[in-house]
Amino acid sequence: MNYQHKTVVITGAAKGIGAACAYLFLDSGANVALLDLIFPTQLSDEKSLSIVCDVSNEEQVKQAMQKIEDHFGSIDYLVNNAGIQRYGTVTETTSDEWDLVMNVNLKSIFLCAKYAIPSMLKNNKGVVVNISSVQAFVTQHNVSAYTASKSAILGLTRSIAVDYAPSIRCVAVCPGTIDTPMLRDAIELSPNPTEVMEECIDMHLTKRIGTAEEVAELVKYLCDDKSGFITGQAFRIDGGLGITILGSKKE
C-alpha cells in the first residue's frame, strides 16, 4: 500500500516498537506524528512531527491531535503503542503504581482514540491498532497491573471496532518477548541478566526473541487495505509463546 498523503499517529514512538513503526511508515511515504515524553533522537523533516505528550493526560492528547490535524490535514491511522511495566502481585502493588500502569497502558488508548477518530470519520475511513501483549492471554508471576491493563485492551479494541464500523477498523497486536529498551531495562534489574535473557529465548518455540521491526511489519499490514476484512481481532506475534504444555518436550 502506498501511504503517500496518509498520516499515522504513533504513541510511545521514541524507541522500541514505536520507533520501528515510525521508521517503517516513513519509508512507506506516510506522514508520521510521534508522541512520547522524551525523544532521545527526534525525527525532523517535512514528513514527521515529534510532539512531547503525556498520553494519559486528556488535555495534552486533545491538543496533540489538533496540532497533528492542523499540520498534516487529517489523521488516518492511530498506533497506540505507549506502555510501561511495573512488577508486583496485587498485595505488593501500590494504588499509585496500579493507577500509573492503567493510565499509561489503557487510559491513553481511550484518550487517543477519542480525539483521533473524529478526524478519521471526516474521511469515513481509518484504522486503530492497539499494542497489547501476549500476557493478555497467558501471564507470568508478579505482573498483576500490567496483565490486567493488557487484557483490558482487547475489550476496548472490540468496542471501538463495533462502535465505529464500517468506517473505522480496530485491531490489537499482542507481542511476545521483543528486543526493546524496556525489555533490556527489566532484565538488567535481575541478579543474573544473562541467565534471564537465555530463559526468555528458550521459552519461545522459535528459540529467539522477536524484533521491533517484525512487530512494525505486522502493524503496517493491519493498516493496509489488504487487511480490510479484519477488525476487532487480536493478533499474537509471540514466537509460539504459551501454546505448549510443560513436560511435553520431546527427548
C-alpha positions, 0 to 999 in steps of 0.5 A: 500500500502506498501511504503517500498523503496518509498520516499515522499517529504513533504513541510511545514512538521514541524507541522500541516498537514505536520507533520501528513503526515510525521508521517503517511508515516513513519509508512507506511515504506516510506522514508520521506524528510521534508522541512520547515524553522524551525523544532521545533522537527526534525525527525532523523533516517535512514528513514527521512531527515529534510532539512531547505528550503525556498520553494519559493526560486528556488535555495534552492528547486533545491538543496533540491531535489538533496540532497533528490535524492542523499540520498534516490535514487529517489523521488516518491511522492511530498506533497506540503503542505507549506502555510501561511495566511495573512488577508486583502481585496485587498485595505488593502493588501500590494504588499509585503504581496500579493507577500509573500502569492503567493510565499509561497502558489503557487510559491513553488508548481511550484518550487517543482514540477519542480525539483521533477518530473524529478526524478519521470519520471526516474521511469515513475511513481509518484504522486503530491498532492497539499494542497489547501483549501476549500476557493478555492471554497467558501471564507470568508471576508478579505482573498483576497491573500490567496483565490486567491493563493488557487484557483490558485492551482487547475489550476496548479494541472490540468496542471501538471496532463495533462502535465505529464500523464500517468506517473505522477498523480496530485491531490489537497486536499482542507481542511476545518477548521483543528486543526493546529498551524496556525489555533490556531495562527489566532484565538488567534489574535481575541478579543474573541478566544473562541467565534471564535473557537465555530463559526468555529465548528458550521459552519461545518455540522459535528459540529467539526473541522477536524484533521491533521491526517484525512487530512494525511489519505486522502493524503496517499490514493491519493498516493496509487495505489488504487487511480490510476484512479484519477488525476487532481481532487480536493478533499474537506475534509471540514466537509460539509463546504459551501454546505448549504444555510443560513436560511435553518436550520431546527427548 
